[in-house]
Every structure is written in structure tokens, then in C-alpha cells.
Amino acid sequence: MSDPATAVTELKGRAAAEVENHREAIIAVSRALHAEPETAWQEHASAALLADALEGLGMTVTRGAGGLETAFVATAGTGPRMVAVVAEYDALAGLGHACGHNIIAAAAVGAASALVPLTESLDATVQVIGTPAEEGGGGKIHLLDANVFDDVEIAMMIHPGPVDALYARPLAVAHFDVEYTGRASHASAYPTLGINAADAFTVAQVAIGLLRQQLPGSVRVHGVVREAGTAPNAIPGRAIGSWYVRAASLEELDAAFRRVTACFEAGALATGCRLEIRETSPRYSEFRNDDALAAAFAANAAALGRDMDADERRPGGMNTASTDMGNVSRRLRAIHPYLGIDAFPAVNHQAEFADATIRPAGDRAALDGALLMAQTIIDALTEPTHLDQETAHAHAR
């Protein structure tokens, strides 16, 4: 009988062989999602493609998980410890997969291809949880509330970016729409009868600009005016915008959100418009990294030639964006590493980054991500003493 270290090495070798055997299928998933991007809550074909692929690996798939049409849970094994690989697959309106969720989903399928044959040896249950609407809508938060993650001990995913980064440092975020209602009127003949809704946004944005001096350095405020009139000779009677406020924690976010919404209230007061502010998603949390899982991921990545920058020497980049995976990390052990796809000078949310996701470095990220998640899960399930010892304080990192 082999010693434990040898057994782990053998299991990781089997995982690597399975990823290699499924290489073309993993890449094909990434390419297919890239070719037909679907935005938040509309990922019907994407979810079906992934569910079909996971059923093809022998997993049992529950479609429409948690009451969400484009969510799913794929399960293999019957062991007492449950681990989950998380898939995202929504795209950006007008930009397609410029955040690389096609790679995330393909890596999740690849990790399943490696782990499904090992569930008996690992005495574990493996899930792939398909989560819609990460780009706005908070699919994972809805699934948390629907108890989909209740029995999961460990959850992980990878995310593409310009460079490798081990630790997720996302900001908490509130997504909201702002609507001003005034009164339309002829801009030249009857200007005094108008109440200009577009002017309300001008006042609000000036107020936000002045407020920035007093906001903590970790706070971000950004948004777009989506509608503010249709003709220059008509005073706009309605104006609509979409905005985000981000902060280092949910607590800091709450305080910043109150100050920013006061700026929108100022726009209404100054112009005489009615104001409506609607949060369009549950608030995303900051992320709590599990250090022990992260260390295992970094060690496995080093064996593939990837420097995950565990000491965080490189400047923060995509790993400081916001994600609803942060809410998952507040409930259970989680990691969310970033894998570089050699995209520079392109970065996430640029059309050129979407193009880079289906070039060779993007394919490599999907394959490496699949293997690294599988091998890290093997570490977690075979070396529980080593990987659990830091859990109590690791969640606070």
C-alpha cells in the first residue's frame, strides 16, 4: 500500500491525465460560449451547453437550481464531504465575453472531468454549481438564499485576467438605477414650463465629483446616464442612469452609499424632479480568502510554471473587481485565483480581452484552471489536518 504522499501524487497524476484526455472538449466549451454570449439571466443556451457537457461526464444535473432558470447543480459521488467548483457564464452587453467567463465555465467543466473518476477514491461528493448573472444580478446570492450551498464545505473558481494573482481582493458593491422624472416642454417656446430631468443628473454628478475628496481611498463611484432626452429642442422630462458604489467592506459600503445617494437627492432638490433609486441586485460582499486552500493552489500552480504572486508584489488589477463569489466566501471556505492570459495591453471589459480569451494563452488558462482546481481539491480532501489548521483565521484574510 502506498504512503499518503505517494497516493496524493498518484491522484494528482490521474487528474492531469483526465484533463489532457478532455483537452479538446474543454477548449470547445470555451469557444462555444464565446461564439454565443448571453447576458445576465438570459444564459439559456450557455447553461444548457454546460449541463449537457457535465451529464456527458456522468454527473447528475439539476437544471433550474434554486428557482433560477439558468442555474444548475451537477453532482457526482456520494462521499460525506462535499466540494464545489463554481461556474460563471454570463457575458457583458455589447462586449461579449470581455470578462472571460467562457474560460471560467470551461475550467469548471475541466475540473469535473478530472474529479468525477476520483470521487470514490476521495470518498467525496463533487459538485459544479452553475451561477448566472455575476455581471449584475447576484446569482450566487440568490442560490445562497435558496440553500444551494448549504452542504458545501469548500467552493472555488478561477477567473482570467491579464496576469496571475492568487488572492481575490474584490470590493463590496451596490448596483442601482437612478430615475429622475421632470416635465417635458419645448426648450425655446415654453422653457419655463419644463422641469429638466437631465439637469438633475448634471447636479448629482457634480456633487459626486466634489464628494470624492472626502471618500476613503477604497471607495469607487461610477455609472452611466442611459437616457436623458431625445431632441435638443425638448426639455427632457425623464432621465435614467445605472450606477455602482464600491467599498472595502459591506460596512464601509453602507456609509458610502448613503453619501452618494444624497448627491442624487441634491439633483432632485435643485431641479424639482422626482427621484427614484432602485438597487438592482443584492449587494456583493468583499472576499474572504482561505489561506490554506490558496497555498495549495499556489504550490500546484508552481509545478505548472505559474507564479501566483502569493506575496502580492505585483500591483492589484482585476483581482480588486467585485464579485458575488464574495458572498459565498463569507459562508464557507473559498478561493478565487486569477490566471493570466497574456492579454496586455488589453484588460478585462475591453473587446480586445474577449478576443484574447480564445487565443492559445486563453486556452491554457482554461486547462490550467481545470487541473489546478482539481489538484487543490485533492489536497483539501486528502490532507485535512494540514489544510484545516488555518481555517479559523484564514477566512478573515
C-alpha positions as CSV (number, residue, x, y, z in Angstrom):
1,M,0.0,0.0,0.0
2,S,1.4,3.4,-1.0
3,D,2.2,6.0,1.6
4,P,-0.2,9.1,1.8
5,A,2.2,11.4,-0.1
6,T,2.5,8.9,-2.9
7,A,-1.2,8.4,-3.0
8,V,-1.8,12.1,-3.4
9,T,0.8,12.3,-6.2
10,E,-0.9,9.5,-7.9
11,L,-4.4,11.1,-7.6
12,K,-3.0,14.4,-9.0
13,G,-1.4,12.5,-11.9
14,R,-4.7,10.9,-12.7
15,A,-6.4,14.3,-12.6
16,A,-3.8,15.6,-15.0
17,A,-4.3,12.7,-17.4
18,E,-8.1,13.3,-17.3
19,V,-7.7,17.0,-18.2
20,E,-5.4,16.1,-21.0
21,N,-7.8,13.4,-22.3
22,H,-10.6,16.1,-22.3
23,R,-8.4,18.9,-23.7
24,E,-10.3,19.4,-26.9
25,A,-13.7,19.2,-25.2
26,I,-12.7,21.8,-22.6
27,I,-11.4,24.2,-25.2
28,A,-14.5,23.6,-27.3
29,V,-16.7,24.7,-24.4
30,S,-14.8,27.9,-24.1
31,R,-15.1,28.6,-27.8
32,A,-18.8,27.7,-28.0
33,L,-19.7,30.1,-25.1
34,H,-17.5,32.8,-26.7
35,A,-19.3,32.5,-30.0
36,E,-22.8,32.9,-28.5
37,P,-22.5,35.3,-25.5
38,E,-25.6,35.7,-23.3
39,T,-26.1,38.4,-20.7
40,A,-27.3,38.1,-17.1
41,W,-30.4,36.0,-16.6
42,Q,-30.5,35.2,-20.3
43,E,-27.9,32.4,-20.3
44,H,-30.3,29.7,-21.5
45,A,-28.1,28.2,-24.3
46,S,-25.0,28.6,-22.2
47,A,-26.4,26.8,-19.2
48,A,-27.8,24.0,-21.4
49,L,-24.4,23.6,-23.1
50,L,-22.7,23.2,-19.7
51,A,-25.3,21.0,-18.2
52,D,-25.1,18.7,-21.2
53,A,-21.3,18.6,-21.0
54,L,-21.4,17.7,-17.3
55,E,-24.1,15.0,-17.9
56,G,-21.7,13.6,-20.5
57,L,-19.1,13.2,-17.8
58,G,-21.5,11.1,-15.8
59,M,-22.8,13.8,-13.4
60,T,-26.4,14.1,-12.3
61,V,-27.6,17.6,-13.2
62,T,-30.4,19.6,-11.6
63,R,-31.4,22.4,-14.1
64,G,-33.1,25.5,-12.8
65,A,-31.4,25.1,-9.4
66,G,-32.6,27.4,-6.6
67,G,-35.5,28.5,-8.7
68,L,-33.3,30.3,-11.2
69,E,-33.9,29.2,-14.8
70,T,-30.3,29.5,-15.9
71,A,-28.7,28.0,-12.8
72,F,-27.8,24.3,-12.4
73,V,-26.1,21.9,-10.0
74,A,-24.2,18.9,-11.3
75,T,-23.3,16.2,-8.8
76,A,-21.1,13.1,-8.7
77,G,-20.1,10.8,-5.9
78,T,-21.8,10.1,-2.5
79,G,-19.0,10.8,0.0
80,P,-19.6,12.7,3.2
81,R,-17.5,15.8,2.3
82,M,-18.9,18.0,-0.5
83,V,-16.8,20.3,-2.5
84,A,-17.9,22.6,-5.3
85,V,-16.4,24.1,-8.4
86,V,-18.3,27.3,-9.4
87,A,-19.0,28.2,-13.0
88,E,-19.9,31.6,-14.4
89,Y,-21.1,32.1,-17.9
90,D,-22.9,35.4,-18.4
91,A,-21.4,37.9,-20.8
92,L,-21.3,41.7,-21.0
93,A,-23.9,43.7,-23.0
94,G,-22.2,44.9,-26.2
95,L,-18.8,43.3,-25.3
96,G,-19.5,39.6,-25.2
97,H,-17.1,37.6,-23.1
98,A,-14.8,40.5,-22.3
99,C,-14.5,39.3,-18.7
100,G,-13.6,35.8,-19.7
101,H,-16.5,33.9,-18.2
102,N,-16.2,31.4,-21.1
103,I,-12.8,30.4,-19.6
104,I,-14.3,30.2,-16.1
105,A,-17.0,27.8,-17.3
106,A,-14.7,25.7,-19.4
107,A,-12.3,25.3,-16.5
108,A,-15.2,24.2,-14.2
109,V,-16.1,21.5,-16.8
110,G,-12.5,20.5,-17.0
111,A,-12.2,20.2,-13.2
112,A,-15.2,18.0,-13.2
113,S,-13.7,15.8,-15.9
114,A,-10.7,15.3,-13.6
115,L,-12.6,14.8,-10.4
116,V,-15.6,12.6,-11.3
117,P,-13.5,9.5,-11.8
118,L,-11.8,10.1,-8.4
119,T,-14.9,10.6,-6.2
120,E,-14.7,7.0,-4.9
121,S,-11.0,7.3,-4.1
122,L,-11.6,10.6,-2.4
123,D,-14.7,9.5,-0.6
124,A,-16.3,12.8,-1.5
125,T,-19.2,14.4,-3.4
126,V,-18.2,16.8,-6.1
127,Q,-20.5,19.5,-7.5
128,V,-20.3,22.0,-10.3
129,I,-22.6,24.9,-9.4
130,G,-23.7,27.0,-12.4
131,T,-24.3,30.6,-11.3
132,P,-25.9,33.1,-13.6
133,A,-25.8,36.9,-13.6
134,E,-22.4,37.6,-11.9
135,E,-22.0,40.8,-14.0
136,G,-25.1,42.2,-12.3
137,G,-27.9,40.4,-10.6
138,G,-26.0,38.4,-8.0
139,G,-26.9,34.8,-9.0
140,K,-24.8,33.3,-6.3
141,I,-26.5,35.3,-3.6
142,H,-29.9,34.1,-4.8
143,L,-28.5,30.5,-4.7
144,L,-27.2,31.0,-1.2
145,D,-30.6,32.2,-0.1
146,A,-32.1,29.1,-1.7
147,N,-29.8,26.9,0.3
148,V,-28.0,25.5,-2.7
149,F,-24.6,25.9,-1.0
150,D,-25.7,24.7,2.4
151,D,-23.9,21.3,2.4
152,V,-20.8,22.6,0.6
153,E,-17.6,22.6,2.6
154,I,-15.3,24.2,0.0
155,A,-16.0,26.2,-3.1
156,M,-13.6,27.6,-5.7
157,M,-13.4,29.0,-9.1
158,I,-10.7,30.7,-11.3
159,H,-11.0,33.9,-13.2
160,P,-9.0,35.1,-16.2
161,G,-7.1,38.4,-16.1
162,P,-4.0,40.0,-17.6
163,V,-1.7,38.3,-15.1
164,D,-1.8,35.6,-12.4
165,A,-2.9,36.6,-8.9
166,L,-3.5,34.2,-6.1
167,Y,-5.8,36.3,-3.8
168,A,-9.1,37.8,-4.7
169,R,-9.4,41.3,-3.2
170,P,-12.8,42.4,-4.5
171,L,-14.6,45.4,-3.3
172,A,-18.1,45.2,-1.9
173,V,-20.6,46.8,-4.4
174,A,-24.1,48.1,-4.6
175,H,-25.7,48.2,-8.1
176,F,-28.6,50.6,-8.6
177,D,-30.6,52.5,-11.1
178,V,-31.4,56.2,-10.8
179,E,-34.5,57.7,-12.4
180,Y,-35.5,61.4,-12.4
181,T,-38.9,62.4,-13.5
182,G,-39.5,66.1,-14.5
183,R,-41.7,67.7,-17.1
184,A,-41.0,67.8,-20.9
185,S,-41.6,71.1,-22.7
186,H,-40.5,73.0,-25.8
187,A,-37.0,74.2,-25.0
188,S,-37.4,77.6,-26.8
189,A,-41.1,78.4,-26.8
190,Y,-42.1,77.2,-23.3
191,P,-38.9,76.7,-21.3
192,T,-40.4,77.9,-18.1
193,L,-42.9,75.1,-18.1
194,G,-40.2,72.4,-18.2
195,I,-38.6,70.5,-15.4
196,N,-35.3,69.3,-16.7
197,A,-34.5,65.7,-15.7
198,A,-31.1,65.7,-17.5
199,D,-30.1,68.7,-15.4
200,A,-30.7,66.7,-12.3
201,F,-28.1,64.2,-13.3
202,T,-25.7,67.1,-14.0
203,V,-26.1,68.4,-10.5
204,A,-25.8,64.9,-9.0
205,Q,-22.6,64.2,-10.9
206,V,-21.0,67.5,-9.9
207,A,-21.9,66.7,-6.3
208,I,-20.3,63.3,-6.5
209,G,-17.2,64.8,-8.1
210,L,-16.9,67.1,-5.1
211,L,-17.6,64.4,-2.6
212,R,-14.7,62.3,-3.9
213,Q,-12.2,64.3,-1.8
214,Q,-13.9,63.1,1.4
215,L,-14.4,59.5,0.4
216,P,-12.0,56.8,1.6
217,G,-9.4,55.7,-1.0
218,S,-11.0,52.3,-1.3
219,V,-14.4,53.7,-2.4
220,R,-15.3,53.7,-6.1
221,V,-18.3,55.5,-7.6
222,H,-19.1,55.1,-11.3
223,G,-22.0,55.0,-13.6
224,V,-23.6,55.9,-16.9
225,V,-26.6,58.0,-17.9
226,R,-28.6,55.7,-20.2
227,E,-31.3,58.1,-21.2
228,A,-31.6,61.9,-20.9
229,G,-33.8,63.2,-23.6
230,T,-34.2,62.6,-27.3
231,A,-34.2,66.0,-29.0
232,P,-32.2,69.2,-28.3
233,N,-35.3,71.4,-28.6
234,A,-37.3,69.4,-26.0
235,I,-36.5,69.7,-22.3
236,P,-36.1,66.1,-21.1
237,G,-38.9,65.0,-18.8
238,R,-37.2,61.7,-17.8
239,A,-33.6,60.6,-17.3
240,I,-32.3,57.2,-16.3
241,G,-28.9,56.0,-15.2
242,S,-27.1,53.0,-13.8
243,W,-24.5,53.4,-11.0
244,Y,-22.2,51.4,-8.8
245,V,-20.7,52.2,-5.4
246,R,-17.9,50.0,-4.2
247,A,-16.0,49.9,-0.9
248,A,-13.6,47.7,1.0
249,S,-16.4,46.1,3.1
250,L,-20.1,45.9,3.3
251,E,-19.9,48.2,6.4
252,E,-17.9,50.8,4.5
253,L,-20.2,50.4,1.5
254,D,-23.3,51.2,3.6
255,A,-21.8,54.5,4.7
256,A,-20.6,55.5,1.2
257,F,-23.9,54.5,-0.4
258,R,-25.8,56.9,1.9
259,R,-23.4,59.8,1.0
260,V,-23.7,59.1,-2.8
261,T,-27.5,58.8,-2.8
262,A,-27.6,62.2,-1.0
263,C,-25.9,63.6,-4.2
264,F,-28.7,62.2,-6.3
265,E,-31.2,63.7,-3.9
266,A,-29.4,67.1,-4.4
267,G,-30.1,66.8,-8.1
268,A,-33.8,66.3,-7.5
269,L,-34.0,69.1,-5.0
270,A,-32.2,71.6,-7.2
271,T,-34.3,70.9,-10.3
272,G,-37.7,70.0,-8.8
273,C,-37.6,66.4,-10.2
274,R,-39.0,63.3,-8.6
275,L,-36.2,60.8,-7.8
276,E,-36.4,57.0,-7.6
277,I,-33.4,54.9,-6.6
278,R,-33.7,51.1,-7.1
279,E,-31.0,48.6,-6.1
280,T,-30.9,46.1,-9.0
281,S,-29.0,43.3,-7.2
282,P,-28.3,42.1,-3.7
283,R,-25.1,43.8,-2.5
284,Y,-21.9,41.9,-3.3
285,S,-19.5,41.3,-0.3
286,E,-15.8,41.7,0.0
287,F,-14.0,38.4,-0.4
288,R,-12.5,36.3,2.4
289,N,-9.7,34.1,1.1
290,D,-8.9,30.7,2.7
291,D,-5.2,30.8,3.1
292,A,-4.7,27.1,3.3
293,L,-6.5,26.4,0.1
294,A,-4.7,29.4,-1.5
295,A,-1.3,28.0,-0.5
296,A,-2.2,24.6,-2.0
297,F,-3.3,26.2,-5.2
298,A,-0.1,28.3,-5.5
299,A,2.0,25.2,-4.9
300,N,0.2,23.3,-7.6
301,A,0.4,26.3,-10.0
302,A,4.2,26.5,-9.4
303,A,4.5,22.9,-10.7
304,L,2.9,24.2,-13.9
305,G,5.2,27.1,-14.2
306,R,2.8,29.7,-12.9
307,D,3.9,32.3,-10.3
308,M,0.7,33.2,-8.5
309,D,2.4,36.1,-6.7
310,A,1.5,34.9,-3.2
311,D,3.5,37.8,-1.7
312,E,1.4,40.2,-3.8
313,R,4.4,42.0,-5.2
314,R,2.6,42.9,-8.4
315,P,0.1,45.8,-8.4
316,G,-3.5,44.8,-7.9
317,G,-5.6,44.6,-11.0
318,M,-8.6,42.5,-11.9
319,N,-8.4,40.8,-8.5
320,T,-9.8,44.0,-7.0
321,A,-13.0,44.0,-9.0
322,S,-16.3,42.9,-7.4
323,T,-17.9,39.5,-7.4
324,D,-20.9,37.8,-5.8
325,M,-18.4,35.0,-5.0
326,G,-17.5,37.2,-2.1
327,N,-20.9,36.4,-0.5
328,V,-20.1,32.7,-0.9
329,S,-16.7,33.2,0.9
330,R,-18.5,34.6,3.9
331,R,-20.4,31.3,4.4
332,L,-17.7,28.7,3.6
333,R,-14.1,28.1,2.7
334,A,-13.4,29.6,-0.7
335,I,-10.7,30.8,-3.1
336,H,-11.0,32.8,-6.4
337,P,-7.5,32.9,-8.1
338,Y,-6.8,34.8,-11.3
339,L,-5.0,33.2,-14.2
340,G,-3.2,35.5,-16.8
341,I,-4.0,35.1,-20.5
342,D,-1.2,37.3,-21.9
343,A,-3.8,39.9,-22.9
344,F,-1.8,43.1,-22.4
345,P,-2.4,45.9,-23.3
346,A,-6.0,44.6,-23.3
347,V,-7.7,44.2,-19.9
348,N,-11.0,42.9,-18.7
349,H,-14.1,44.6,-20.0
350,Q,-12.4,45.5,-23.3
351,A,-13.4,43.9,-26.6
352,E,-9.7,43.0,-27.2
353,F,-9.8,41.0,-24.0
354,A,-12.7,39.0,-25.3
355,D,-10.6,38.2,-28.3
356,A,-7.7,37.1,-26.1
357,T,-9.8,34.5,-24.3
358,I,-9.9,32.2,-27.3
359,R,-6.2,32.5,-28.2
360,P,-3.7,29.9,-27.0
361,A,-3.0,31.6,-23.7
362,G,-6.7,31.7,-23.0
363,D,-7.0,28.0,-23.8
364,R,-4.1,27.3,-21.5
365,A,-5.8,29.2,-18.7
366,A,-8.9,27.0,-19.1
367,L,-6.9,23.9,-19.0
368,D,-4.6,25.0,-16.2
369,G,-7.5,26.3,-14.2
370,A,-9.2,22.9,-14.5
371,L,-6.2,21.0,-13.3
372,L,-5.3,23.4,-10.5
373,M,-8.8,23.4,-9.0
374,A,-8.9,19.6,-9.2
375,Q,-5.5,19.2,-7.6
376,T,-6.3,21.7,-4.9
377,I,-9.5,19.8,-4.1
378,I,-7.4,16.6,-3.9
379,D,-5.1,18.3,-1.4
380,A,-8.1,19.5,0.6
381,L,-9.7,16.1,0.7
382,T,-6.6,14.1,1.4
383,E,-4.7,16.4,3.8
384,P,-7.5,17.7,6.0
385,T,-5.2,18.3,9.0
386,H,-2.8,20.5,7.0
387,L,-5.5,22.4,5.2
388,D,-7.8,22.9,8.1
389,Q,-5.4,24.2,10.7
390,E,-5.5,27.8,9.5
391,T,-9.2,27.9,8.6
392,A,-10.3,29.9,11.6
393,H,-8.2,33.0,10.8
394,A,-7.8,32.4,7.1
395,H,-11.4,33.4,6.4
396,A,-10.5,36.9,7.7
397,R,-7.7,37.4,5.2
